[in-house]
Amino acid sequence: MKDFLHNTWKHRAHLVMCIPAVLVIFLFSYMPMAGLVMAFKKFNYSLGIWKSPWAGLENFKFLLVSSDTFMRITKNTLLYYLIFTIIGTILNIVIAIGIDQLVFKKVGKLFQSIMIVPVFISYAAVQFIVYAFLSNNGMINGMIQNFGGEGVRWYTTAGYWTIILTVVKIWNSVGYGSVLYMSVLAGIDQEMYEAAQIDGANKWKQICNITLPSLVPMITIMILLSVGGIMRSETGLFYQVTRNSGILYSTTQVIDSYILNAILTTPDYGYTAATTFYQSIVGLLLILGANGIVRKAAPENALF
């Protein structure tokens, strides 16, 4: 106890600096968890959360009864997670290595700055950019018609939207993702590359034997962190960019956009709370399972 108090006082400046972050996490991550009790209640506005009658597992039963919708949104959520993770990780690594290998470093910094810009554009604004391209009189239809083709009604054709959403997501996030990997590349000992050159290794062999192995810990951590949110999606991407078009739901509706739509269209908050509860529990189990697998295979790369 004496050592604990001594170390606490010794590092008091660091503890004070942590207070704002701890308060934010407590207020916005832990306190709202009390609202999960709504998943087990028949919510009544006049009574409030705590005085509303208990409903047991009825809200969860209703979720499972609507099996077609339940399976569709779960399938779409998992599918987009896999697509975004695989394509995003590959492009992040390729771009990071490409910029790192540029002879003109100032040009690389310029590319890096340009690629980060989309991260700061909200999906509320992105939807208008996408609409300018995909509306009936948009740029893409204009180009198709100029070459003698027939315009496509993008907002009423669900089949195209898996590709469209993937392109928008990659455009929005790949620049920032590559910066994280570039920070790792900047820390690689350059003497390793010099030794490889002396041994006759070309650039490709240096990348395969030095660069990529050095990125493995970061890749593992990023994938583990993303697994925790596997059941969550960017609501703005799936709700705003698609303009919440019901015709597109078969390929665009995920759990998060379904919940937002339910909140705005139905007063049954107990049902939506049950959906978010299911979403959180599955996400927790997945990250625990993934971390357990990594801990057995490569303990040094596990989160905990």
Residue pairs with C-beta under 8 A, 6 or more apart in sequence:
8 15
35 49
35 273
36 273
36 276
36 277
36 280
37 49
37 50
38 49
38 52
38 269
38 270
38 273
39 59
39 60
39 270
39 273
39 274
39 276
39 277
40 54
40 55
40 56
40 57
40 59
40 270
41 49
41 52
41 53
41 54
41 55
41 270
42 52
42 53
42 54
42 55
42 58
42 270
43 49
43 52
43 268
43 269
43 270
43 273
44 51
44 52
44 53
45 267
47 53
52 270
55 270
59 270
59 271
59 273
59 274
60 274
60 277
60 278
62 271
62 274
63 70
63 271
63 274
63 275
63 278
64 70
69 258
72 249
72 250
72 253
73 253
73 254
73 255
73 258
74 255
76 251
76 252
76 253
76 254
77 230
77 231
77 232
77 233
77 254
77 255
77 256
78 230
79 162
80 162
80 165
80 166
80 233
80 238
80 254
81 226
81 230
81 233
83 162
83 166
84 166
84 169
84 170
84 173
85 223
85 226
87 166
87 170
88 169
88 170
88 173
88 174
88 177
89 177
89 219
89 222
89 223
91 170
91 174
91 177
91 178
92 174
92 177
92 178
92 180
92 181
93 178
93 181
93 212
93 215
93 219
95 115
95 174
95 175
95 178
96 178
96 179
96 181
96 182
96 185
97 181
97 185
97 207
97 211
99 108
99 111
99 112
99 178
99 182
100 108
100 182
100 185
100 186
100 211
101 203
101 207
102 108
102 111
112 175
112 178
112 179
112 182
114 175
115 174
115 175
115 176
115 178
116 175
116 176
116 179
117 175
118 171
118 172
118 173
118 175
119 172
119 173
119 175
119 176
121 129
121 172
122 236
123 172
123 234
123 236
123 237
123 240
123 241
124 236
124 240
126 168
126 172
126 236
126 237
126 240
126 241
127 240
127 241
127 243
130 164
130 168
130 241
131 138
131 243
132 138
132 139
133 139
133 140
134 140
134 141
134 154
134 155
134 164
135 141
135 154
135 155
136 151
136 153
138 154
140 152
140 154
141 151
141 152
144 150
144 151
144 152
145 151
152 160
154 160
154 164
155 242
155 243
155 245
155 247
155 248
156 245
156 247
156 248
158 247
158 248
158 249
158 250
158 251
158 252
159 251
161 242
161 248
161 251
161 252
162 251
165 237
165 238
165 241
165 242
165 252
168 237
168 241
169 234
169 237
172 237
177 222
180 218
180 222
181 215
181 218
184 214
184 215
184 217
184 218
185 211
185 214
185 215
188 210
188 211
188 214
192 210
193 206
193 210
196 205
196 206
196 209
196 210
197 206
201 209
216 301
217 300
217 301
220 294
220 298
220 301
221 301
221 303
223 290
224 287
224 290
224 291
224 294
224 302
224 303
225 303
227 283
227 286
227 287
227 290
228 283
228 284
228 286
228 287
229 283
230 282
230 283
230 286
230 287
231 255
231 279
231 280
231 282
231 283
231 286
232 255
232 256
232 279
232 283
233 254
233 255
233 256
233 257
234 256
235 256
235 257
235 260
238 252
238 253
238 254
238 256
238 257
239 256
239 257
239 260
239 261
242 248
242 252
242 257
244 257
244 261
245 252
253 261
255 275
255 279
256 279
258 275
259 272
259 275
259 276
259 279
262 268
262 271
262 272
262 275
263 269
263 272
266 272
291 302
291 303
291 304
294 301
294 302
294 303
295 302
